[in-house]
Amino acid sequence: MREPQPRKRFAQHWLKSEKALNQIIKAADLSLDRVLEIGPGTGILTRRLLPGAQSVIAVEIDRNLCEKLAQQMGKIDNLLLIQGDILAMDLEEQLAMFPKFQNPNKVVANIPYNITGPIIEKLIGRISSPATKTFDLIVLLVQKEVAERLYAKPGSRAFGALSVRVQYLAECELICDVPAKAFYPPPKVDSAVVRLRPRIIEPPAINPEKLESLIKLGFGSKRKMLRNNLKGIIELDNLTKLLEKLQINPQCRAEDLSVAQWVVLSNNLQVDV
């Protein structure tokens, strides 16, 4: 069988850099963990995960690739290959017949750029509906621009609605940048490895749905001050007084508020959003 070729349909860009692969493995901090890998591709990362993991569940949407991997690695005791779409899959149901592979506690993956958001939501949930089963650690190789938004700090240009939504549910950190030339075929943009540690923020939002809506409104126009983005739900004078009471600058923009400040604002805003 000839070597598989990347398919545009699945936005396939296969990592080939030994340096980047080593940094991903180091970031995963493996110690007999049960690892979920999304999109194993040619198995280059999978092979590095197996020695340090108790088990690896590799979910591949491309049937041809999955067949190739099964031929090459199908007899490895601590590897379970599943062909399917991780976004449409009930993983717990898929693993019901395989006790050895149940309850993965870490995720390590080079994921397609075009479904980064949905995959992150699948893994950690939303503010209004956090994942019922959380992972200890999630290491993802993503588009650099998205990575910058994930770990951005309040006040920076990259800090936006995605930053708040994800950081409410997980601590985010940059592991390393990965240039386009580290892939085959090279994508048009650079990438980065990020590590997420799911958490429960304290204090939590009293009304998570309200917080989600407030974040969407607040970042509706990043050039405007926050009070102008929220003037449709509360009078300016009342909002100014509330911001001052909460020790938030009334002249601030949405990106100036920390995740904790968004929660406090949501908990104290006595209006329907």
Backbone torsions as a table, in degrees:
resi	resn	phi	psi	omega
1	MET	NA	132.6	-178.0
2	ARG	-71.8	161.4	-179.7
3	GLU	-64.3	137.6	180.0
4	PRO	-67.5	148.6	178.7
5	GLN	-110.0	142.8	178.8
6	PRO	-59.1	142.5	-178.3
7	ARG	-115.2	127.1	-179.4
8	LYS	-60.8	-32.2	-178.2
9	ARG	-55.5	-35.5	-178.3
10	PHE	-104.8	12.9	178.4
11	ALA	50.2	49.2	-174.7
12	GLN	-85.4	122.0	172.2
13	HIS	-135.7	111.5	-170.8
14	TRP	-94.2	126.6	-178.9
15	LEU	-68.8	134.3	179.7
16	LYS	-125.5	-6.8	-176.3
17	SER	-76.1	119.7	177.2
18	GLU	-62.5	-38.3	-179.5
19	LYS	-61.9	-47.5	-179.7
20	ALA	-65.7	-41.1	178.5
21	LEU	-60.7	-43.6	179.0
22	ASN	-63.8	-37.4	179.6
23	GLN	-69.2	-34.8	176.8
24	ILE	-64.7	-46.4	179.9
25	ILE	-62.9	-41.1	178.2
26	LYS	-62.9	-41.8	-179.4
27	ALA	-66.3	-30.0	-179.3
28	ALA	-70.9	-22.2	175.6
29	ASP	49.1	57.7	-173.9
30	LEU	-73.2	136.1	175.9
31	SER	-152.7	78.8	-177.5
32	LEU	55.0	42.1	179.0
33	ASP	-88.6	160.9	173.9
34	ARG	-101.1	109.2	-167.9
35	VAL	-105.7	135.3	170.4
36	LEU	-101.2	123.0	174.0
37	GLU	-112.5	126.0	179.3
38	ILE	-100.5	120.8	178.8
39	GLY	73.3	63.7	-179.2
40	PRO	-66.1	-19.7	177.3
41	GLY	61.6	-117.2	-179.4
42	THR	-88.9	-2.3	176.7
43	GLY	88.4	10.7	-176.3
44	ILE	-65.9	-37.8	175.6
45	LEU	-79.2	-37.6	-179.5
46	THR	-54.4	-45.6	-178.0
47	ARG	-62.1	-28.2	178.9
48	ARG	-84.1	-23.9	178.5
49	LEU	-76.6	-36.8	-170.9
50	LEU	-57.4	-43.9	-176.7
51	PRO	-63.6	-30.9	-176.3
52	GLY	-99.6	-4.0	-176.2
53	ALA	-105.4	148.6	172.5
54	GLN	-67.5	-40.7	177.3
55	SER	-156.4	154.9	177.5
56	VAL	-130.1	124.1	172.3
57	ILE	-103.1	114.3	-178.1
58	ALA	-108.0	117.1	-177.6
59	VAL	-106.2	117.2	-176.5
60	GLU	-124.0	125.6	-178.4
61	ILE	-77.6	-27.6	-176.4
62	ASP	-80.9	111.9	-176.4
63	ARG	-61.1	-40.6	-179.2
64	ASN	-63.4	-42.8	178.6
65	LEU	-64.8	-40.7	-178.8
66	CYS	-62.8	-40.6	177.8
67	GLU	-64.2	-40.3	178.3
68	LYS	-63.8	-44.8	178.3
69	LEU	-63.3	-37.8	179.7
70	ALA	-64.2	-37.9	177.4
71	GLN	-64.8	-40.8	-174.6
72	GLN	-83.5	-35.2	-168.9
73	MET	-130.1	7.3	-172.5
74	GLY	-63.9	-18.4	-177.3
75	LYS	-98.8	7.1	178.6
76	ILE	-77.5	123.6	-170.2
77	ASP	-61.0	-36.6	-174.9
78	ASN	-99.6	22.4	177.6
79	LEU	-121.4	129.8	173.6
80	LEU	-119.6	117.8	177.5
81	LEU	-95.5	130.9	177.3
82	ILE	-126.5	126.0	176.6
83	GLN	-93.2	121.0	179.5
84	GLY	165.5	176.2	-178.8
85	ASP	-93.5	113.2	-177.0
86	ILE	-59.1	-30.4	-177.4
87	LEU	-73.0	-27.2	-179.0
88	ALA	-100.7	-0.2	-170.2
89	MET	-95.6	140.7	167.5
90	ASP	-92.8	94.7	-172.6
91	LEU	-62.3	-39.7	-179.9
92	GLU	-59.5	-39.7	178.1
93	GLU	-67.7	-40.4	179.2
94	GLN	-61.3	-33.7	-175.3
95	LEU	-92.7	0.4	-174.8
96	ALA	-57.5	-32.9	-177.8
97	MET	-90.7	2.9	-176.1
98	PHE	-128.5	77.9	-175.9
99	PRO	-52.7	-35.5	-177.3
100	LYS	-64.2	-23.2	-173.9
101	PHE	-110.9	5.0	-177.0
102	GLN	-73.8	155.8	175.2
103	ASN	56.5	57.5	174.8
104	PRO	-58.9	141.7	-176.4
105	ASN	-112.3	-5.0	175.9
106	LYS	-139.2	153.3	175.7
107	VAL	-123.8	131.3	175.9
108	VAL	-135.3	121.3	-172.1
109	ALA	-161.0	147.5	167.0
110	ASN	-101.5	101.7	-170.0
111	ILE	-101.1	152.3	178.4
112	PRO	-62.5	137.8	-178.8
113	TYR	-58.3	-37.7	-170.2
114	ASN	-73.6	-10.3	178.2
115	ILE	-128.2	25.4	-179.3
116	THR	-59.1	-49.0	-178.7
117	GLY	-58.7	-52.3	178.6
118	PRO	-60.2	-35.4	179.3
119	ILE	-67.4	-44.4	178.8
120	ILE	-61.3	-41.1	177.9
121	GLU	-64.3	-38.1	178.1
122	LYS	-62.2	-36.5	-174.2
123	LEU	-82.5	-37.4	-176.0
124	ILE	-117.8	-11.5	179.7
125	GLY	87.4	-163.3	177.5
126	ARG	-118.1	166.6	176.3
127	ILE	-55.8	-42.5	-177.3
128	SER	-79.1	-16.0	-179.7
129	SER	-150.6	74.1	179.9
130	PRO	-59.5	154.1	177.5
131	ALA	-58.9	135.5	-178.5
132	THR	-72.3	-31.1	175.8
133	LYS	-116.7	115.6	-175.8
134	THR	-99.2	155.3	176.8
135	PHE	-95.2	152.0	176.2
136	ASP	-69.0	-35.2	-171.3
137	LEU	-155.5	141.1	176.8
138	ILE	-132.6	119.6	178.3
139	VAL	-114.8	119.5	-174.9
140	LEU	-128.1	140.6	171.4
141	LEU	-100.0	115.3	-173.1
142	VAL	-134.1	172.4	175.2
143	GLN	-59.1	136.9	-174.2
144	LYS	-58.0	-39.8	-179.7
145	GLU	-61.9	-39.3	178.3
146	VAL	-69.4	-42.3	178.2
147	ALA	-56.9	-43.4	-179.4
148	GLU	-61.4	-34.8	178.2
149	ARG	-73.9	-31.8	-178.5
150	LEU	-68.2	-42.0	-175.8
151	TYR	-103.8	8.4	-177.2
152	ALA	-60.2	149.7	177.7
153	LYS	-99.2	151.3	177.7
154	PRO	-54.2	139.6	180.0
155	GLY	94.5	-15.0	179.0
156	SER	-87.3	159.2	-177.3
157	ARG	-66.2	-28.8	-177.3
158	ALA	-79.5	-15.9	-176.3
159	PHE	-72.5	119.3	-177.1
160	GLY	-146.2	-163.3	-177.5
161	ALA	-59.4	-40.6	178.6
162	LEU	-61.4	-40.8	179.4
163	SER	-57.9	-48.6	-177.6
164	VAL	-66.0	-45.2	-177.4
165	ARG	-62.1	-42.5	-178.3
166	VAL	-77.1	-43.0	-176.9
167	GLN	-70.2	-17.6	172.3
168	TYR	-65.5	-31.9	-174.6
169	LEU	-103.3	-15.7	-175.0
170	ALA	-157.4	146.3	169.3
171	GLU	-76.6	135.4	-175.8
172	CYS	-123.3	138.2	177.8
173	GLU	-145.0	150.0	176.3
174	LEU	-83.6	132.2	175.1
175	ILE	-96.0	-51.6	179.1
176	CYS	-167.9	158.3	171.4
177	ASP	-86.8	149.2	179.1
178	VAL	-131.8	115.1	-177.3
179	PRO	-70.8	158.9	-178.2
180	ALA	-59.0	-32.4	-177.7
181	LYS	-68.1	-8.3	179.6
182	ALA	-80.3	-1.2	-176.8
183	PHE	-118.2	159.4	168.7
184	TYR	-128.5	123.8	-15.1
185	PRO	-70.3	155.9	-179.7
186	PRO	-68.3	131.6	175.3
187	PRO	-71.9	175.0	-178.0
188	LYS	-82.7	-8.6	-178.1
189	VAL	-132.0	162.6	176.2
190	ASP	-80.2	166.4	-177.4
191	SER	-125.8	179.0	176.4
192	ALA	-156.5	153.4	175.2
193	VAL	-99.7	128.9	177.2
194	VAL	-122.7	153.8	177.6
195	ARG	-123.3	128.2	178.8
196	LEU	-112.7	136.6	174.1
197	ARG	-120.3	101.1	180.0
198	PRO	-54.4	143.5	-176.5
199	ARG	-151.1	172.0	170.9
200	ILE	-112.6	116.6	-176.3
201	ILE	-74.2	144.1	178.4
202	GLU	-124.6	131.8	-8.9
203	PRO	-75.3	150.5	-179.5
204	PRO	-79.3	168.8	174.5
205	ALA	-71.0	133.1	177.2
206	ILE	-65.3	-39.0	179.2
207	ASN	-126.6	91.7	-176.1
208	PRO	-58.6	-37.7	178.4
209	GLU	-61.8	-40.0	178.2
210	LYS	-63.5	-42.7	179.0
211	LEU	-61.6	-44.4	178.5
212	GLU	-57.8	-46.0	-179.4
213	SER	-66.0	-38.8	-179.6
214	LEU	-64.3	-41.6	178.1
215	ILE	-61.7	-43.9	179.6
216	LYS	-61.3	-44.3	178.0
217	LEU	-66.0	-44.3	-175.7
218	GLY	-61.9	-35.3	-179.9
219	PHE	-97.5	15.1	-178.6
220	GLY	-57.4	-37.9	175.9
221	SER	-141.0	103.4	-172.9
222	LYS	-65.2	-21.0	-179.0
223	ARG	-78.1	-19.3	-178.2
224	LYS	-87.9	155.1	171.9
225	MET	-67.3	152.7	-177.0
226	LEU	-55.5	-42.7	-176.1
227	ARG	-62.9	-29.7	177.7
228	ASN	-74.3	-32.4	176.9
229	ASN	-72.6	-24.3	-177.1
230	LEU	-102.6	3.1	-174.1
231	LYS	-67.1	-15.1	178.1
232	GLY	-75.4	-14.9	-177.9
233	ILE	-116.5	-11.6	-179.5
234	ILE	-154.1	141.6	179.3
235	GLU	-62.7	144.1	-175.1
236	LEU	-57.7	-42.6	-178.8
237	ASP	-62.5	-43.0	180.0
238	ASN	-66.4	-39.0	179.2
239	LEU	-67.7	-41.1	178.5
240	THR	-59.5	-44.2	178.8
241	LYS	-63.0	-39.8	-179.9
242	LEU	-67.0	-43.4	179.4
243	LEU	-61.5	-41.7	178.3
244	GLU	-64.3	-40.3	178.3
245	LYS	-61.9	-36.8	-178.5
246	LEU	-87.8	5.9	179.6
247	GLN	60.8	40.7	174.8
248	ILE	-112.9	131.6	-178.9
249	ASN	-59.7	119.2	-179.9
250	PRO	-60.6	-19.1	-179.9
251	GLN	-89.5	4.2	-172.8
252	CYS	-70.7	159.4	169.8
253	ARG	-103.7	167.1	-175.1
254	ALA	-56.2	-38.4	-176.5
255	GLU	-72.3	-8.7	179.9
256	ASP	-82.4	-16.5	-177.0
257	LEU	-87.0	135.8	173.9
258	SER	-74.6	168.5	177.6
259	VAL	-59.1	-42.7	179.9
260	ALA	-61.4	-38.1	179.2
261	GLN	-68.7	-35.8	175.6
262	TRP	-61.9	-41.2	179.6
263	VAL	-64.7	-46.1	179.9
264	VAL	-61.7	-42.9	179.3
265	LEU	-62.4	-45.5	179.5
266	SER	-61.5	-41.8	-177.7
267	ASN	-69.4	-22.6	-176.5
268	ASN	-107.2	-6.8	-179.6
269	LEU	-82.4	108.8	-174.1
270	GLN	-89.5	56.1	176.5
271	VAL	-141.7	158.7	173.6
272	ASP	-82.8	137.3	-179.9
273	VAL	-113.0	NA	NA
